[in-house]
């Protein structure tokens, strides 16, 4: 039973570190219909492998942030959240649509 939990933990951790941030950033760099899903998935792995270690390295080098599980998880969540916020901001909605303001 313990071996199954370890396998599930490794798979979910790999997706969290190696796929999720790059997948979010692929929507920032490319529009929804600009590339197909196979290219987006492949690009997601490459972007994650590039972004996560660089962000952790620079935070450690310049700000002295220690590298541990909590800090790396926060960095990954911030990277993914930033990409999601940029993607939503680039969307079709404006502040006028948000507040239902009709412009003449």
PEHU-V913214 format. One record per pair of residues at least 4 apart in sequence whose ideal C-beta (glycine too) atoms are under 8 Angstrom apart, sorted by the first residue. I is the first residue (numbers start at 1). J is the second residue. D is the distance in whole Angstrom. If there is no record, write none. Layout:
i=I j=J d=D
i=I j=J d=D
This chain:
i=1 j=5 d=7
i=2 j=6 d=6
i=3 j=7 d=6
i=4 j=8 d=6
i=5 j=9 d=6
i=6 j=10 d=6
i=7 j=11 d=6
i=8 j=12 d=6
i=9 j=13 d=6
i=10 j=14 d=6
i=11 j=15 d=7
i=12 j=16 d=6
i=13 j=17 d=6
i=14 j=18 d=5
i=14 j=19 d=7
i=15 j=19 d=5
i=15 j=20 d=6
i=16 j=20 d=6
i=16 j=73 d=8
i=16 j=76 d=6
i=17 j=21 d=8
i=17 j=48 d=7
i=17 j=52 d=6
i=17 j=72 d=8
i=17 j=76 d=6
i=18 j=22 d=8
i=18 j=45 d=6
i=18 j=48 d=5
i=18 j=49 d=7
i=19 j=23 d=6
i=19 j=41 d=8
i=19 j=44 d=5
i=19 j=45 d=6
i=19 j=48 d=6
i=20 j=24 d=7
i=20 j=48 d=7
i=20 j=76 d=7
i=20 j=80 d=6
i=21 j=25 d=6
i=21 j=47 d=7
i=21 j=48 d=5
i=21 j=51 d=6
i=21 j=52 d=6
i=21 j=76 d=6
i=21 j=79 d=4
i=21 j=80 d=5
i=21 j=83 d=7
i=22 j=26 d=6
i=22 j=43 d=7
i=22 j=44 d=4
i=22 j=45 d=6
i=22 j=46 d=7
i=22 j=47 d=3
i=22 j=48 d=3
i=22 j=49 d=7
i=22 j=50 d=8
i=22 j=51 d=7
i=23 j=27 d=7
i=23 j=40 d=7
i=23 j=41 d=8
i=23 j=44 d=4
i=23 j=48 d=8
i=24 j=28 d=7
i=24 j=79 d=8
i=24 j=80 d=5
i=24 j=83 d=4
i=24 j=84 d=6
i=24 j=87 d=7
i=25 j=29 d=6
i=25 j=44 d=8
i=25 j=47 d=5
i=25 j=51 d=7
i=25 j=79 d=8
i=25 j=83 d=5
i=26 j=30 d=6
i=26 j=35 d=8
i=26 j=40 d=5
i=26 j=43 d=5
i=26 j=44 d=5
i=26 j=47 d=6
i=27 j=32 d=7
i=27 j=83 d=7
i=27 j=87 d=5
i=28 j=83 d=5
i=28 j=86 d=5
i=28 j=87 d=5
i=28 j=90 d=7
i=30 j=34 d=4
i=30 j=35 d=5
i=30 j=40 d=7
i=30 j=43 d=8
i=35 j=39 d=4
i=35 j=40 d=5
i=35 j=43 d=7
i=36 j=40 d=7
i=37 j=41 d=6
i=38 j=42 d=6
i=39 j=43 d=6
i=40 j=44 d=6
i=41 j=45 d=7
i=42 j=46 d=7
i=43 j=47 d=6
i=44 j=48 d=6
i=45 j=49 d=6
i=46 j=50 d=6
i=47 j=51 d=6
i=48 j=52 d=6
i=49 j=53 d=7
i=50 j=54 d=6
i=51 j=55 d=6
i=51 j=79 d=6
i=52 j=56 d=6
i=52 j=72 d=8
i=52 j=75 d=7
i=52 j=76 d=6
i=52 j=79 d=7
i=53 j=57 d=6
i=54 j=58 d=6
i=55 j=59 d=6
i=55 j=75 d=5
i=55 j=79 d=6
i=56 j=60 d=6
i=56 j=67 d=6
i=56 j=71 d=8
i=56 j=72 d=6
i=56 j=75 d=6
i=57 j=61 d=6
i=58 j=62 d=6
i=59 j=63 d=5
i=59 j=65 d=4
i=59 j=71 d=8
i=59 j=75 d=7
i=60 j=64 d=7
i=60 j=65 d=5
i=60 j=66 d=7
i=60 j=67 d=6
i=65 j=71 d=6
i=66 j=71 d=6
i=67 j=71 d=6
i=67 j=72 d=7
i=68 j=72 d=7
i=69 j=73 d=6
i=70 j=74 d=6
i=71 j=75 d=6
i=72 j=76 d=6
i=73 j=77 d=6
i=74 j=78 d=6
i=75 j=79 d=6
i=76 j=80 d=6
i=77 j=81 d=6
i=78 j=82 d=6
i=79 j=83 d=7
i=80 j=84 d=6
i=81 j=85 d=6
i=82 j=86 d=6
i=83 j=87 d=6
i=84 j=88 d=6
i=85 j=89 d=6
i=86 j=90 d=6
i=87 j=91 d=7
i=88 j=93 d=8
i=92 j=97 d=8
i=93 j=97 d=5
i=93 j=98 d=6
i=94 j=98 d=7
i=95 j=99 d=6
i=95 j=101 d=8
i=96 j=100 d=8
i=96 j=101 d=4
i=96 j=102 d=8
i=96 j=103 d=6
